[in-house]
Amino acid sequence: MTRYAVLLLAVILLMFSACEKKEESGKITIIGSGATFPQPQIEKWIDEYSKINPSVKIEYTGKGSGAGQNDFKNGLVDFACSDPPIKEKLWKELEKQGKPLQFPIIIGAIAVVYNLPNVDDLNLSRDVLVDIFLGKIEYWDDPRIKEINPNANLPHEKIIVVHRSDSSGTTAVFTAYLSKISSEWENSVGSGKVVDWPADKMGRGLGGKGNQGVAAIIKQTPYTIGYVELAYAIKENLKIASIENKDGNFVKPTKETIKEAVSMVSMNFPKPTEGYKEDIESFLDAPGSISYPIIAFSHMIVWSNYEDKKAEALREFIKWIMTAGQRDENILTGYVGLPKEVAKIGLEAAEMIK
């Protein structure tokens, strides 16, 4: 190749690179962070939406509901995701900065997962589940566990409790459930995005960052038990326990058992402008023979005002999530789409973004 040809090729490559950079710089970028509970589903939505609207670049970092709320408050992201709704105190702080909006985006379930060699099916009654996490049941072959699992080859090994180490909406929902079914848990541990785990004080607790961190520890560590969002349990092929529901039946989290639970509770959601008024406990421990007792709605938090192009881009993305994004083909295994009357809340919020 002649020197002239080399120079010409170099110029063409530079022009092509410049065009690419110009095209990339013309994109509207929307940045979000927060809950790891809905992260796989959000990534699915982003992937699908980018195919039909490549002019918008959407990034999401799963770092926990608490961290996402903090990022949003400090203006580091355009939107945040949180499993439990924002507390009133934080909501009032946000109102000093602008007009926050909050709405549900997806339904999931918290699975109780475990690592027990040669035990593929495990039943956990309400009292046994609570006492395992209270640390009162120390060994896997405890008579109370054996009684409800007569055919399981339970080992005489200490139970290691794995929990979230970060500020977590998954923890908030799980501990709210334990508080709802046990006054002892409510009075001694309570509920929240961060709690003092009794097993830690006994030397039998391990903490993992994010749902993915908890899942990784359980997958690698025999004789562990913990809680993760169902999609992570499925993705990592973790063993899932059957939990005793309100009707006294042992139930695993599935699309059918989650939908049954949703159908058995009243969908009383506040307006997007009053998101902090939502009560997550009203969705837990639903009646019904096959209802799975630990379901949760994950939420998105946005402002009502952005600069013009970003406002339009975010508004259209939310509209897509609440319509096409809720169709079965766009919902990952482990999640359930919103009922239409609940999706309307997100559409209402989208129309408020100016």
N, C-alpha and C positions, 0 to 999 in steps of 0.2 A: 504494500500500500504506500502511495507517495505521501510526502510530507503535507501537501495540500489537502489530500483526502483525509488524512488524520486530523488536521485542523478543522476541516469542514464537519467531520463526524463529532469532534469535540464541541463545536458551536451548536450543532443540532441537539446534542445531549444536554447542554446547558440550557438551551431554550425550552426543551421538554421538561427539564427539572423545574425551571422557573414557572412554567405553566401549571405544573402539578402543585407547586407551593401556592400559587395564586388561587387555584381551584380549592385547595384545602383551606386557605385563609378565608375564603368566601363562605364557609360553612358556619352555621350557628351552633355553638357548643353549649350544651346544658349539662351541668354537673350535679350529681346527687351522692349522698352517702347515708349510712345508717344500718338498719336491721339486716342481719344475715339470714333471718327467717325467710324473707321473700326473695333473697338475692338470686337464686337460680331462675326464678320466674321472671324477675325484672330483666335479667340478662337475656332470657328468651325473647321477651317483648322488644328489647332494644335491637336484638339481631333481626327480628322480623320487621320492625318498623323502619330500620335503616335501609331495607330492600326497597320499600315503597317511597321513602323520603330520604334519599342520600344527602340532601342539602343540610340535614340536621345531624349533628354528632352528639350522642348522649353517652355519658360516662357515669358509672355507679360503683362506689366502693363500699363493700360490706364491712362494717367495723363495730356493729352493735347499735342498738336503738339509742342508748345514752350518748354515744359519741356523735351519732348523726344529728340528734337534737342540738347538741352543743355546736356542731359545725354550722347548722342552720342559723342558730342564734347569733353566731359570730360573723355571719355573712360569707362563709367560706364555700358554700354550696348554694345552688339554685333551688334544690328541693331536698327533703330528708324523708326517710322511711322509718317508721316506728311501729312495733307490734302493739303495745298498749298505747292508748291515746295520751297526748301530752297532759301533764298535770296542770291544774288551774294556775298555780304559782308561776310556772314557766310561760303559760299562755298569756298571762297578764304582762309579763316582761316583754314578750314578743309584740304585744299590742302597743307598747311604747315606741317600737321601731317601725311598725306598719300594721297591715291587716293580714294576720295569718289565716289560712284555710286548711282544714284537715278532713280527710275522707277515706273510707276503706277501699282497698284495691284488690285484695285476694283473700281467700279463706285457706287456712292450713290446719295442721294438727301437730301437737307435740307428742312424739313417740317416746316411750320408755324403752331404751335399748340396753342390751347386755352382751357380755362375752363370757359364755360358759361352755367349755368344750363338751361335746356330746349331749348338749341340752338344746334342742331346736324349738321346743314349745315351752313357754313359761307363763303360768297364770299368776297374777298379783291382785289380791283383794285390796280393798280400800285401806283397811287398817294395816295390812302387811306393807303396802307401798309406803305409807306414812312412816311406819316404824323403821323401815330400811333407811330412809333418808334422815330420820331422827338419830340413826345410829344405834337404836335399841335392839335391832336384830343384827347380830355380828357375823354369823356364819351362814353360808348358802344352804347347809343341810339343817337349818333350824326347823324344829317340829312344825311350826306354823306355815313355813313355806312347803314342807313335805306334805302336809295335810291337803293342800290345794293342788299339789303336783305329785300325786301318788306314783305315777309311772316315770318320773324324771330321775335320772342318775345324778343327784345333787351332791357335789363334793364338800368335804369338810375343809373349806377354805374361807378365809375372811373376805367379806364383801367390801369392795373398794368403790366408793361413791365418786363419780365424775360429774363436775358441774362447770358452769361458765365462770371464767375469771374476770371477764369484762362486764361493763354495765349493759345488761341484756334484757331486751323485751321478752325473749323466750323464757328467761328466768322469772320475769315478772308474772307472766301468764301461768307458768308451772307452779310457782309458789302461791299464786292466788288460788289455784285449784286445790293445792294441799291445805291451804287455810280454810277453804270452803267446806272441805270434807272432814277436817280435824280441828277441834278447838285447841287441842294441845299444840299443834303446829302453829296455829294462828297466834297463840299467846306466848310461845317460846321462841319462835323464829320469825313468823310474819311473812309478808310478801313484799316484793320490790324488785327493781332491776339488779340490785346487789343485796345479798343477805349473808349472815354469818352461818356457814354450813356446819352443823354439829359434827359431821364426820371428819372435818379438818382438825378439830380439837382432839379427836381420838386417834389421829395419825392414819386415818383410812379415807382421806379425801384428796382428790386431784382436780386441778382447775385447768380448763382449756379455753383459748381465746376463740370466740365465734362458734357457731354450730359446727363448722368444719374442724375446729380444734378439739372439741369434745368428741366428735365422731372419730377422729384420728387416734386419740388416746384409747378409746374403747376398743377400736379395731386391733390395736397393737398390744393391749394389756388384758390378759386373762383375769377372770373373776371380778370384772368391773360392771357397774350399772350406771346409767345416766339418762339424760333427756336431750333430744335434738328435734329439730323440725323434721317432719316426715320425709320430705324430699331428700334430705341428707342421709337418712337411714336407708332409703331405697338406693340412692346412688352408691353408698359405701357397702351395700349388701350386709347391713348389720341385722342381728336378730332382734325382733320386736316382741315385747311382752304383750299379752292380752290383759287389759285392765278391767276390773269389775266396774260396771257402770251403775247408774242410779237404780236401775231395775234389778240389779243383782246378777247380771250376765257378764261373762268374760268376753271382751271385744277388742279386736285389733283395729288400728286406724286404716281405713280404706276409703275410697271414693264414696262407696255406698253408706258406710257408717258415719262419715263426716256429714254427708247430705242429710241423713236421717236426723242427726243432732241439730243441724241448722233448721230443719223443718219443724222441730219441736220447741224452738224458742222464739220469742217475739223479737222482730227486727226493729228495735227502737233506737235509731241512730239520730243524733242531733244534727242540726244544720252545719254546713262546713264552717260557718263563722263561730260556732259554739262547740267545736270538737272536743274540748276538755270535759264536757258533760257526759261523755259516753261511759257506760259501766261495763267493764270487761267480764265481771263475774256473772252477769246475766246470761252469758253464752256458755258458761262452764257447767259441767255435770247435768246435761240435759236429760230429761226423761226419754223413755223409748226403749224397746227391747234390744235394738241393735245400735243405739246411739253411742258414738265414741265420746267419752266425757271431757277430753282436753282439746277443744278446738279454739282457734283464734282468728280474728280478722287482723290483717296487717294494713297499715295506713300510710298515706302520703301526706306530707306537709309542704305547702307552698305559700308564697305571698300572693296578694291580689294585684300587685303592681310590679312590673318589670319594664325595662326599655323595650321599645316597640317590637323589634324583630324577635327578641327572646320571648316576650309575652305571647306572641303568635305561635312560635314554635312549641312552647311548653303547653299552651292551650290545646293545640292540635294533637300532641302526643297523648295528653290525658284523655281527650275524646276517643282516640283510637284504643287506648287501654280499656276504657269503659264500654266499648262496643265490640269491635273485631277482636280485641285482646282477650275478651271473656269467652270467646268461642272455644269449643273443645280442642280444636286443632292447635290452638295457641296456648293451651294450659298444660303445663308439665305434670307428669305423674307425681302424686303427692300433694297436689293442690286441687281446689275446687273453685270454679268461677262464682262470681257474685250473683245472687238473685237480681232480677231486673230492677226491682224497687230499691235495692241498695246501690246498684250501679248508677242510678239516677242522681245520687248525692254527689258522686264524682263529676258527672256531667254538669250539674248545677255549679260546682266549684270552678270548672273549666270556664264557664261563661262569665264568672266573676273576675277572671284574670284580664287585666287591661294594660 
